[in-house]
């Protein structure tokens, strides 16, 4: 499944180097601008297509790369940031089958899906609604795991382990310094993280714990589980929270420093609570 990734090897030689005087903050802000087309855009698009065909493990790695304009450049991240929530979705037939297995043949009598909010490497999320006996509608978000993603990830990780072992031993300068990145350790850490994400019941448990940890904080909101819809390994129904991607929020409020300051303050406070007080994050 990882064969298309051979197109990415050329990227090692063509990625631009950022100015060493630019810090990560400056580079991140530059990535918000509407950049002119890069001569490499066509190549990045080919690589993006190859990554999508290479499976969830490859997508997860490139999701991280697409969030690092300080390392890979703004033009690269402008293309690969699409992997965060805009990968090719799976077929509706699979969603129907998954919901039928989780909530019965009559699931459409009380749950309706209106459209896809986003699609990542593990699952895709629909905006929907549930209806009670009186016909009252409650907005929900429904997360459905992609088909065959468990087996694909296991196979991809095995291939990556072998590939990293070989690359670290190639006597070429561009590969020789890879040992300082501890790529085998990165692969194993990613394997642990993905194994958790493959079971949506784990995410459900995390939502319960986050809501408990932040129950006294009015600025931080987490979705809640929906009563009557037991979390399953392949599907999760939760309350719908209106919002927008963080970079879109920053782009839309670049002139309002007070709003950005308050947002950053709340976000940093939440992250510090997760790490230093609760010792619990969503991996």
BARO-261936 format. One line per 5 residues: their letters; for each residue x, y, z of N, C-alpha, C. Coordinates in Angstrom, 2 decimals. Layout:
! residues N
a	X Y Z X Y Z X Y Z ~ ... $
! end
This chain:
! residues 283
xxxxx	0.82 -1.21 0.00 0.00 0.00 0.00 0.85 1.26 0.00 ~ 2.11 1.12 0.45 2.97 2.29 0.55 3.76 2.56 -0.73 ~ 3.57 1.76 -1.78 4.36 1.93 -2.98 4.31 3.34 -3.56 ~ 3.13 4.01 -3.61 3.11 5.37 -4.19 4.00 6.35 -3.48 ~ 4.42 6.06 -2.23 5.24 7.01 -1.48 6.62 7.20 -2.07 $
xxxxx	7.02 6.39 -3.04 8.35 6.59 -3.62 8.44 7.94 -4.32 ~ 7.28 8.52 -4.69 7.29 9.85 -5.29 7.73 10.92 -4.29 ~ 7.61 10.61 -3.00 7.96 11.60 -1.99 9.47 11.73 -1.80 ~ 10.23 10.76 -2.24 11.67 10.81 -2.01 12.31 12.04 -2.64 ~ 11.81 12.43 -3.81 12.36 13.61 -4.47 12.19 14.85 -3.62 $
xxxxx	11.21 14.86 -2.76 10.92 16.03 -1.94 12.10 16.41 -1.06 ~ 12.88 15.42 -0.66 14.04 15.68 0.18 14.99 16.66 -0.48 ~ 15.05 16.62 -1.81 16.01 17.45 -2.53 15.42 18.77 -3.02 ~ 14.08 18.90 -3.00 13.46 20.11 -3.58 12.81 21.00 -2.54 ~ 12.63 20.54 -1.30 12.00 21.39 -0.30 12.88 22.60 -0.03 $
xxxxx	12.29 23.80 0.02 13.07 25.01 0.26 13.52 25.09 1.70 ~ 14.63 25.78 1.91 15.11 26.01 3.27 14.58 27.35 3.76 ~ 14.03 27.36 4.97 13.54 28.60 5.55 14.70 29.44 6.06 ~ 14.50 30.74 6.09 15.50 31.64 6.64 15.72 31.30 8.10 ~ 16.98 31.09 8.49 17.28 30.71 9.86 16.89 31.80 10.86 $
xxxxx	16.75 33.06 10.37 16.39 34.14 11.28 14.89 34.17 11.56 ~ 14.10 33.46 10.77 12.66 33.40 10.99 12.34 32.37 12.06 ~ 11.61 32.79 13.10 11.20 31.81 14.09 9.90 31.14 13.66 ~ 9.49 30.13 14.40 8.31 29.36 14.02 7.05 30.23 14.00 ~ 7.01 31.24 14.91 5.84 32.12 14.96 5.69 32.90 13.67 $
xxxxx	6.80 33.46 13.17 6.76 34.23 11.93 6.38 33.35 10.75 ~ 6.92 32.15 10.71 6.62 31.25 9.60 5.16 30.84 9.62 ~ 4.62 30.56 10.82 3.21 30.16 10.93 2.30 31.29 10.47 ~ 2.62 32.53 10.84 1.80 33.66 10.39 1.89 33.84 8.89 ~ 3.07 33.60 8.33 3.22 33.73 6.88 2.37 32.70 6.15 $
xxxxx	2.17 31.54 6.78 1.39 30.49 6.14 -0.10 30.84 6.05 ~ -0.52 31.90 6.76 -1.91 32.33 6.71 -2.22 33.16 5.47 ~ -1.18 33.67 4.85 -1.37 34.53 3.70 -1.80 33.73 2.48 ~ -2.48 34.39 1.58 -2.83 33.76 0.31 -1.62 33.79 -0.61 ~ -0.86 32.73 -0.57 0.41 32.69 -1.30 0.17 32.52 -2.78 $
xxxxx	1.03 33.12 -3.62 0.94 32.88 -5.06 1.29 31.43 -5.36 ~ 0.85 30.97 -6.50 1.13 29.58 -6.89 2.63 29.33 -6.93 ~ 3.02 28.18 -6.39 4.42 27.79 -6.40 4.70 26.90 -7.60 ~ 5.91 26.99 -8.18 6.26 26.08 -9.28 6.18 24.61 -8.88 ~ 6.24 24.36 -7.56 6.20 22.99 -7.08 4.78 22.51 -6.76 $
xxxxx	3.78 23.37 -6.93 2.42 22.99 -6.56 1.97 21.71 -7.24 ~ 2.27 21.57 -8.53 1.81 20.38 -9.26 2.43 19.12 -8.67 ~ 3.70 19.22 -8.27 4.38 18.07 -7.70 3.82 17.73 -6.31 ~ 3.58 18.78 -5.50 2.97 18.55 -4.20 1.61 17.89 -4.33 ~ 0.83 18.27 -5.35 -0.49 17.68 -5.56 -0.38 16.20 -5.93 $
xxxxx	0.62 15.88 -6.74 0.86 14.47 -7.08 1.20 13.68 -5.81 ~ 2.08 14.26 -4.98 2.47 13.60 -3.75 1.29 13.47 -2.79 ~ 0.44 14.49 -2.75 -0.76 14.44 -1.91 -1.65 13.27 -2.32 ~ -1.83 13.12 -3.62 -2.64 12.01 -4.13 -2.01 10.67 -3.76 ~ -0.69 10.59 -3.86 0.01 9.35 -3.52 -0.13 9.01 -2.04 $
xxxxx	-0.05 10.05 -1.18 -0.18 9.82 0.26 -1.57 9.27 0.58 ~ -2.60 9.83 -0.04 -3.96 9.34 0.22 -4.10 7.87 -0.18 ~ -3.46 7.49 -1.27 -3.53 6.10 -1.73 -2.66 5.19 -0.88 ~ -1.76 5.77 -0.09 -0.82 4.95 0.68 -1.35 4.56 2.05 ~ -2.53 5.01 2.42 -3.14 4.52 3.64 -3.03 5.46 4.83 $
xxxxx	-3.70 5.05 5.93 -3.86 5.90 7.10 -2.55 6.24 7.79 ~ -1.63 5.29 7.87 -0.37 5.55 8.56 0.42 6.66 7.84 ~ 0.48 6.58 6.52 1.18 7.61 5.74 0.48 8.95 5.88 ~ -0.85 8.95 5.87 -1.61 10.19 6.02 -1.32 10.83 7.37 ~ -1.26 10.00 8.42 -1.01 10.53 9.76 0.34 11.23 9.84 $
xxxxx	1.37 10.66 9.23 2.69 11.29 9.22 2.65 12.61 8.47 ~ 1.98 12.62 7.32 1.95 13.84 6.51 1.01 14.89 7.09 ~ 0.07 14.48 7.94 -0.71 15.46 8.69 0.20 16.27 9.59 ~ 1.12 15.58 10.24 2.08 16.28 11.09 2.97 17.20 10.24 ~ 3.48 16.69 9.13 4.34 17.49 8.27 3.60 18.71 7.73 $
xxxxx	2.32 18.54 7.43 1.53 19.65 6.89 1.24 20.74 7.89 ~ 1.55 20.50 9.16 1.36 21.52 10.19 2.68 22.18 10.59 ~ 3.76 21.90 9.84 5.08 22.43 10.19 5.68 23.27 9.06 ~ 5.12 24.48 8.82 5.70 25.35 7.79 7.12 25.78 8.12 ~ 7.48 25.73 9.42 8.84 26.10 9.81 9.86 25.08 9.31 $
xxxxx	9.42 23.84 9.05 10.32 22.79 8.59 10.21 22.53 7.09 ~ 8.99 22.60 6.54 8.76 22.17 5.16 8.33 23.29 4.22 ~ 8.13 24.49 4.74 7.78 25.61 3.87 6.28 25.84 3.76 ~ 5.93 27.09 3.45 4.51 27.46 3.40 3.79 26.78 2.24 ~ 4.43 26.70 1.07 3.77 26.12 -0.11 3.45 24.64 0.12 $
xxxxx	4.37 23.93 0.74 4.16 22.52 1.07 2.97 22.36 2.01 ~ 2.94 23.15 3.08 1.89 23.02 4.08 0.53 23.48 3.54 ~ 0.53 24.44 2.61 -0.73 24.88 2.03 -1.43 23.73 1.31 ~ -0.66 22.80 0.75 -1.22 21.65 0.05 -1.53 20.52 1.02 ~ -0.57 20.16 1.88 -0.73 18.97 2.71 -1.59 19.20 3.95 $
xxxxx	-1.91 20.46 4.27 -2.85 20.70 5.37 -4.23 20.15 5.04 ~ -4.49 19.86 3.76 -5.76 19.27 3.35 -5.98 17.92 4.03 ~ -4.89 17.25 4.38 -5.00 15.92 4.99 -5.58 15.96 6.40 ~ -5.63 17.14 7.02 -6.15 17.23 8.38 -7.63 16.87 8.44 ~ -8.40 17.32 7.47 -9.84 17.05 7.54 -10.51 16.98 6.17 $
xxxxx	-9.72 16.79 5.12 -10.30 16.80 3.78 -9.73 15.70 2.90 ~ -9.53 14.51 3.49 -9.10 13.37 2.68 -10.31 12.81 1.92 ~ -10.04 11.95 0.97 -11.12 11.36 0.18 -12.02 10.52 1.08 ~ -13.32 10.81 1.14 -14.22 10.07 2.04 -14.55 8.68 1.50 ~ -14.97 7.82 2.41 -15.41 6.49 1.98 -16.85 6.55 1.47 $
xxxxx	-17.30 5.46 0.91 -18.62 5.41 0.27 -19.74 5.41 1.30 ~ -20.88 5.96 0.90 -22.06 6.01 1.75 -22.52 4.60 2.14 ~ -22.33 3.64 1.26 -22.74 2.26 1.53 -22.07 1.74 2.79 ~ -20.81 2.06 2.99 -20.10 1.60 4.19 -20.66 2.28 5.43 ~ -20.98 3.56 5.34 -21.57 4.26 6.48 -22.90 3.63 6.88 $
xxxxx	-23.73 3.35 5.89 -25.02 2.71 6.17 -24.84 1.37 6.88 ~ -23.92 0.57 6.37 -23.68 -0.74 6.97 -23.18 -0.63 8.40 ~ -22.27 0.31 8.64 -21.72 0.49 9.98 -22.79 0.92 10.98 ~ -23.65 1.86 10.57 -24.71 2.33 11.45 -25.77 1.25 11.68 ~ -26.01 0.43 10.68 -26.97 -0.66 10.82 -26.47 -1.68 11.84 $
xxxxx	-25.17 -1.99 11.77 -24.60 -2.95 12.70 -24.58 -2.41 14.13 ~ -24.42 -1.08 14.26 -24.32 -0.49 15.59 -25.68 -0.20 16.22 ~ -26.64 0.26 15.40 -27.89 0.77 15.97 -29.14 0.13 15.37 ~ -28.97 -0.94 14.61 -30.12 -1.69 14.13 -30.58 -1.27 12.74 ~ -31.43 -2.10 12.15 -31.91 -1.84 10.79 -32.77 -0.58 10.69 $
xxxxx	-33.34 -0.15 11.82 -34.23 1.01 11.79 -33.53 2.30 12.22 ~ -32.20 2.34 12.11 -31.47 3.51 12.59 -31.92 4.80 11.93 ~ -32.36 4.73 10.67 -32.77 5.94 9.96 -34.11 6.50 10.46 ~ -34.82 5.73 11.26 -36.07 6.23 11.82 -35.85 7.29 12.89 ~ -34.65 7.29 13.50 -34.39 8.24 14.59 -33.07 9.00 14.44 $
xxxxx	-32.31 8.67 13.41 -31.03 9.35 13.18 -30.89 9.67 11.70 ~ -30.57 10.91 11.40 -30.38 11.31 10.02 -29.04 12.02 9.85 ~ -28.39 11.76 8.72 -27.12 12.39 8.40 -27.33 13.35 7.24 ~ -26.75 14.57 7.38 -26.99 15.61 6.38 -25.80 15.86 5.46 ~ -24.60 15.61 5.91 -23.44 15.86 5.07 -22.15 15.63 5.83 $
xxxxx	-21.05 15.51 5.10 -19.75 15.24 5.70 -19.11 16.55 6.15 ~ -18.74 16.61 7.43 -18.03 17.77 7.96 -16.53 17.70 7.68 ~ -15.99 16.49 7.70 -14.57 16.32 7.46 -14.21 14.85 7.40 ~ -13.10 14.56 6.75 -12.63 13.18 6.63 -11.13 13.15 6.89 ~ -10.72 12.33 7.86 -9.31 12.21 8.20 -8.75 10.86 7.81 $
xxxxx	-7.68 10.44 8.47 -7.04 9.18 8.09 -7.72 7.98 8.71 ~ -8.47 8.16 9.81 -9.11 7.06 10.51 -10.60 7.00 10.21 ~ -11.25 8.13 10.18 -12.71 8.16 10.07 -13.16 9.45 9.40 ~ -14.46 9.51 9.13 -15.06 10.75 8.64 -16.24 11.11 9.54 ~ -16.54 12.42 9.59 -17.54 12.92 10.52 -18.68 13.56 9.74 $
xxxxx	-19.89 13.18 10.11 -21.11 13.73 9.50 -21.79 14.67 10.48 ~ -22.43 15.69 9.94 -23.37 16.46 10.75 -24.74 15.80 10.58 ~ -25.41 15.57 11.70 -26.70 14.89 11.63 -27.63 15.38 12.71 ~ -28.69 14.65 12.93 -29.67 14.99 13.95 -30.37 13.73 14.42 ~ -30.76 13.73 15.69 -31.57 12.65 16.23 -32.94 13.22 16.58 $
xxxxx	-33.95 12.37 16.56 -35.32 12.80 16.81 -35.91 11.97 17.94 ~ -36.55 12.68 18.90 -37.19 11.96 19.99 -38.63 11.58 19.59 ~ -39.36 11.04 20.53 -40.72 10.58 20.25 -41.66 11.71 19.85 ~ -41.34 12.92 20.28 -42.18 14.08 19.95 -41.73 14.79 18.68 ~ -40.72 14.23 18.01 -40.24 14.84 16.78 -39.25 15.97 16.99 $
xxxxx	-38.82 16.17 18.25 -37.85 17.22 18.55 -36.48 16.83 18.00 ~ -35.82 17.78 17.37 -34.53 17.52 16.71 -33.37 17.99 17.57 ~ -32.35 17.17 17.68 -31.12 17.54 18.37 -29.93 17.36 17.42 ~ -29.18 18.43 17.14 -28.01 18.30 16.26 -26.94 17.40 16.88 ~ -26.35 16.56 16.07 -25.29 15.67 16.54 -24.19 15.59 15.49 $
xxxxx	-23.04 15.09 15.92 -21.95 14.74 15.02 -21.78 13.23 15.08 ~ -21.65 12.61 13.93 -21.54 11.14 13.85 -20.21 10.79 13.18 ~ -19.38 10.08 13.90 -18.06 9.70 13.40 -18.08 8.23 13.00 ~ -17.71 7.96 11.75 -17.74 6.60 11.21 -16.35 6.24 10.69 ~ -15.84 5.12 11.17 -14.47 4.71 10.79 -14.44 4.21 9.35 $
xxxxx	-13.33 4.48 8.67 -13.16 4.03 7.29 -13.07 2.50 7.22 ~ -13.44 1.91 6.10 -13.38 0.44 5.96 -11.94 -0.06 5.88 ~ -11.68 -1.20 6.50 -10.39 -1.91 6.41 -9.20 -1.11 6.95 ~ -9.47 -0.05 7.70 -8.37 0.81 8.13 -7.47 0.10 9.13 ~ -8.01 -0.82 9.95 -7.19 -1.53 10.94 -6.10 -2.36 10.27 $
xxxxx	-6.50 -3.18 9.31 -5.54 -4.04 8.62 -4.54 -3.23 7.81 ~ -5.00 -2.16 7.18 -4.10 -1.33 6.37 -3.02 -0.69 7.23 ~ -3.39 -0.20 8.41 -2.41 0.45 9.28 -1.38 -0.55 9.78 ~ -1.81 -1.74 10.18 -0.87 -2.76 10.65 0.17 -3.09 9.57 ~ -0.31 -3.25 8.32 0.61 -3.57 7.22 1.55 -2.41 6.94 $
xxxxx	1.01 -1.18 6.93 1.83 -0.01 6.64 2.91 0.21 7.69 ~ 2.56 0.00 8.95 3.54 0.19 10.02 4.67 -0.82 9.92 ~ 4.36 -2.05 9.56 5.41 -3.06 9.38 6.36 -2.65 8.25 ~ 5.78 -2.16 7.16 6.62 -1.71 6.03 7.48 -0.52 6.44 ~ 6.90 0.40 7.21 7.66 1.58 7.65 8.81 1.18 8.57 $
xxxxx	8.58 0.21 9.43 9.65 -0.23 10.33 10.84 -0.77 9.53 ~ 10.54 -1.57 8.52 11.61 -2.10 7.68 12.29 -0.98 6.89 ~ 11.50 -0.06 6.36 12.04 1.05 5.56 12.97 1.92 6.39 ~ 12.56 2.25 7.62 13.40 3.08 8.48 14.71 2.37 8.81 ~ 14.63 1.07 9.02 15.84 0.29 9.31 16.82 0.36 8.14 $
xxxxx	16.30 0.30 6.91 17.15 0.36 5.72 17.69 1.76 5.49 ~ 16.84 2.78 5.61 17.25 4.16 5.33 18.38 4.61 6.26 ~ 18.32 4.21 7.51 19.34 4.63 8.47 20.71 4.03 8.16 ~ 20.74 3.05 7.28 22.00 2.37 6.97 22.50 2.68 5.57 ~ 21.79 3.55 4.86 22.25 3.96 3.53 23.37 4.99 3.69 $
xxxxx	24.57 4.75 3.13 25.71 5.66 3.32 25.65 6.88 2.41 ~ 24.57 7.64 2.51 24.42 8.89 1.74 24.13 9.99 2.73 ~ 24.75 11.18 2.53 24.65 12.24 3.52 23.22 12.59 3.89 ~ 22.34 12.64 2.89 20.97 13.08 3.15 20.23 12.09 4.04 ~ 20.67 10.81 4.07 20.03 9.82 4.92 20.81 9.56 6.21 $
xxxxx	22.11 9.87 6.19 22.97 9.51 7.32 22.53 10.19 8.62 ~ 22.03 11.43 8.51 21.64 12.18 9.70 20.25 11.83 10.20 ~ 19.57 10.90 9.55 18.23 10.52 10.00 18.24 9.92 11.40 ~ 19.40 9.37 11.80 19.45 8.73 13.11 19.17 9.72 14.23 ~ 19.47 11.02 13.99 19.24 12.02 15.02 17.74 12.30 15.20 $
xxxxx	16.92 11.89 14.25 15.47 12.10 14.35 14.78 10.96 15.08 ~ 15.52 9.86 15.34 14.94 8.68 16.01 13.66 8.25 15.30 ~ 13.77 7.99 14.02 12.60 7.60 13.24 11.96 6.30 13.72 ~ 12.74 5.28 14.12 12.09 4.08 14.66 11.23 4.38 15.88 ~ 11.75 5.26 16.75 10.97 5.66 17.92 9.71 6.40 17.53 $
xxxxx	9.81 7.22 16.49 8.65 7.96 16.00 7.58 7.00 15.48 ~ 8.02 5.97 14.74 7.07 5.00 14.19 6.36 4.25 15.31 ~ 7.10 3.86 16.36 6.48 3.12 17.45 5.51 4.00 18.25 ~ 5.87 5.27 18.42 4.97 6.19 19.12 3.69 6.40 18.32 ~ 3.85 6.50 16.99 2.69 6.66 16.15 1.82 5.40 16.16 $
xxxxx	2.45 4.23 16.22 1.70 2.97 16.27 0.84 2.92 17.53 ~ 1.39 3.36 18.65 0.63 3.38 19.90 -0.54 4.34 19.80 ~ -0.29 5.51 19.25 -1.34 6.53 19.11 -2.46 6.04 18.19 ~ -2.08 5.42 17.06 -3.08 4.95 16.11 -3.91 3.81 16.68 ~ -3.29 2.95 17.48 -4.04 1.83 18.05 -5.16 2.32 18.95 $
xxxxx	-4.95 3.45 19.61 -5.99 4.04 20.45 -7.09 4.64 19.58 ~ -6.70 5.33 18.52 -7.67 6.00 17.67 -8.52 5.03 16.86 ~ -8.04 3.80 16.70 -8.79 2.82 15.91 -10.04 2.31 16.63 ~ -10.12 2.52 17.91 -11.30 2.12 18.68 -12.01 3.39 19.15 ~ -13.14 3.74 18.53 -13.83 4.97 18.85 -14.42 4.94 20.26 $
xxxxx	-14.49 3.78 20.89 -14.92 3.73 22.28 -13.90 4.39 23.20 ~ -12.63 4.34 22.79 -11.60 5.04 23.55 -11.83 6.55 23.50 ~ -12.18 7.05 22.31 -12.46 8.48 22.18 -13.66 8.87 23.03 ~ -14.66 7.99 23.09 -15.83 8.25 23.92 -15.44 8.36 25.39 ~ -14.58 7.47 25.85 -14.10 7.53 27.24 -13.35 8.83 27.50 $
xxxxx	-12.57 9.26 26.51 -11.81 10.50 26.66 -12.74 11.70 26.76 ~ -13.83 11.70 25.98 -14.78 12.81 26.04 -15.41 12.90 27.43 ~ -15.75 11.76 28.00 -16.32 11.75 29.35 -15.33 12.34 30.34 ~ -14.08 11.94 30.23 -13.07 12.42 31.18 -12.78 13.91 30.98 ~ -12.71 14.37 29.73 -12.47 15.79 29.48 -13.61 16.65 30.02 $
xxxxx	-14.83 16.21 29.81 -15.96 16.97 30.33 -15.92 17.06 31.85 ~ -15.46 15.99 32.50 -15.33 16.03 33.95 -14.19 16.96 34.37 ~ -13.05 16.89 33.68 -11.89 17.71 34.04 -12.14 19.20 33.84 ~ -12.99 19.54 32.86 -13.21 20.95 32.54 -14.64 21.41 32.87 ~ -15.29 20.72 33.80 -16.68 21.05 34.12 -16.84 22.42 34.74 $
xxxxx	-15.78 22.97 35.32 -15.85 24.30 35.94 -15.25 25.40 35.07 ~ -14.94 25.08 33.82 -14.35 26.06 32.90 -15.38 26.41 31.83 ~ -15.85 27.65 31.84 -16.88 28.09 30.89 -16.32 28.39 29.51 ~ -15.00 28.48 29.38 -14.40 28.86 28.10 -14.07 27.65 27.22 ~ -13.98 26.47 27.79 -13.61 25.26 27.05 -14.81 24.32 26.99 $
xxxxx	-15.19 23.93 25.78 -16.34 23.07 25.58 -15.92 21.80 24.85 ~ -16.37 20.67 25.35 -16.15 19.39 24.69 -17.51 18.79 24.31 ~ -17.56 18.06 23.20 -18.81 17.33 22.88 -19.12 16.33 23.98 ~ -20.40 15.99 24.09 -20.83 14.99 25.07 -21.43 13.79 24.33 ~ -21.40 12.65 24.98 -22.03 11.47 24.41 -23.54 11.65 24.41 $
xxxxx	-24.20 11.02 23.44 -25.65 11.13 23.30 -26.30 9.90 23.91 ~ -27.19 10.13 24.85 -27.88 9.04 25.53 -28.68 8.21 24.52 ~ -28.56 6.91 24.65 -29.29 6.01 23.76 -28.47 5.55 22.57 ~ -27.27 6.13 22.39 -26.39 5.75 21.28 -25.05 5.29 21.87 ~ -25.02 4.03 22.24 -23.82 3.46 22.86 -22.64 3.53 21.89 $
xxxxx	-21.50 4.07 22.34 -20.32 4.12 21.46 -19.92 2.72 21.01 ~ -19.57 2.59 19.74 -19.10 1.32 19.19 -17.68 1.49 18.69 ~ -17.04 0.39 18.38 -15.66 0.47 17.91 -15.55 1.27 16.62 ~ -16.58 1.20 15.77 -16.50 1.82 14.45 -17.39 3.04 14.27 ~ -18.15 3.43 15.29 -19.04 4.59 15.15 -19.24 5.26 16.50 $
xxxxx	-19.32 6.60 16.47 -19.49 7.38 17.68 -20.45 8.53 17.40 ~ -21.50 8.65 18.23 -22.46 9.74 18.12 -22.27 10.67 19.31 ~ -22.08 11.95 19.03 -21.84 12.93 20.09 -22.57 14.22 19.77 ~ -22.72 15.07 20.78 -23.39 16.35 20.57 -22.57 17.20 19.58 ~ -23.26 18.05 18.85 -22.61 18.88 17.84 -22.22 20.22 18.44 $
xxxxx	-20.96 20.58 18.31 -20.44 21.86 18.79 -20.02 22.70 17.59 ~ -20.61 23.87 17.46 -20.26 24.76 16.35 -18.86 25.30 16.56 ~ -18.09 25.38 15.48 -16.74 25.90 15.59 -16.09 26.06 14.23 ~ -14.80 26.38 14.22 -14.05 26.52 12.99 -12.60 26.17 13.24 ~ -11.86 25.73 12.20 -10.45 25.40 12.37 -9.65 26.58 12.91 $
xxxxx	-8.67 26.27 13.74 -7.91 27.31 14.43 -7.25 28.28 13.46 ~ -6.70 27.79 12.36 -6.00 28.68 11.43 -6.99 29.58 10.70 ~ -8.20 29.08 10.45 -9.23 29.94 9.85 -9.62 31.05 10.82 ~ -9.73 30.70 12.10 -10.07 31.69 13.11 -9.00 32.79 13.17 ~ -7.74 32.38 13.15 -6.65 33.36 13.19 -6.67 34.23 11.94 $
xxxxx	-6.88 33.61 10.78 -6.91 34.36 9.52 -8.05 35.39 9.52 ~ -9.18 35.02 10.09 -10.34 35.92 10.09 -10.26 37.00 11.15 ~ -9.28 36.87 12.06 -9.18 37.86 13.15 -7.79 38.46 13.25 ~ -7.08 38.52 12.14 -5.70 39.04 12.18 -5.63 40.49 12.64 ~ -6.71 41.24 12.43 -6.71 42.65 12.83 -7.22 42.84 14.26 $
xxxxx	-7.73 41.81 14.86 -8.29 41.92 16.21 -7.39 41.18 17.19 ~ -6.35 41.86 17.63 -5.37 41.25 18.50 -5.94 40.85 19.87 ~ -6.96 41.58 20.31 -7.56 41.27 21.61 -8.23 39.90 21.57 ~ -8.96 39.61 20.47 -9.61 38.31 20.32 -8.58 37.20 20.25 ~ -7.51 37.42 19.47 -6.47 36.40 19.35 -5.76 36.18 20.68 $
xxxxx	-5.55 37.26 21.42 -4.90 37.14 22.73 -5.73 36.28 23.66 ~ -7.03 36.55 23.71 -7.91 35.78 24.60 -7.99 34.32 24.17 ~ -8.02 34.09 22.85 -8.06 32.72 22.36 -6.79 31.96 22.77 ~ -5.64 32.58 22.56 -4.36 31.93 22.90 -4.26 31.69 24.41 ~ -4.71 32.65 25.18 -4.64 32.51 26.64 -5.49 31.33 27.10 $
xxxxx	-6.72 31.22 26.56 -7.59 30.11 26.95 -7.03 28.77 26.49 ~ -6.48 28.74 25.27 -5.94 27.49 24.73 -4.71 27.03 25.52 ~ -3.82 27.96 25.81 -2.61 27.60 26.56 -2.97 27.14 27.97 ~ -3.94 27.82 28.58 -4.39 27.42 29.91 -4.94 25.99 29.89 ~ -5.73 25.67 28.85 -6.32 24.34 28.74 -5.25 23.27 28.55 $
xxxxx	-4.28 23.55 27.67 -3.21 22.58 27.42 -2.37 22.36 28.68 ~ -2.07 23.44 29.38 -1.28 23.30 30.61 -2.04 22.50 31.67 ~ -3.36 22.69 31.74 -4.15 21.90 32.69 -4.09 20.42 32.32 ~ -4.22 20.12 31.01 -4.17 18.73 30.58 -2.84 18.08 30.94 ~ -1.75 18.81 30.72 -0.41 18.23 30.90 0.01 18.20 32.37 $
xxxxx	-0.13 19.34 33.05 0.49 19.47 34.38 -0.46 19.16 35.53 ~ -1.76 19.34 35.33 -2.70 19.10 36.43 -3.41 17.76 36.28 ~ -3.95 17.51 35.08 -4.74 16.29 34.87 -3.89 15.11 34.39 ~ -2.73 15.41 33.80 -1.88 14.36 33.23 -2.67 13.49 32.27 ~ -3.45 14.17 31.40 -4.32 13.44 30.46 -4.55 14.27 29.22 $
xxx	-4.18 13.72 28.06 -4.42 14.37 26.78 -5.01 13.36 25.82 ~ -5.59 13.88 24.75 -6.15 13.00 23.72 -5.09 12.80 22.65 ~ -4.47 11.60 22.58 -3.32 11.36 21.71 -3.69 11.14 20.30 $
! end
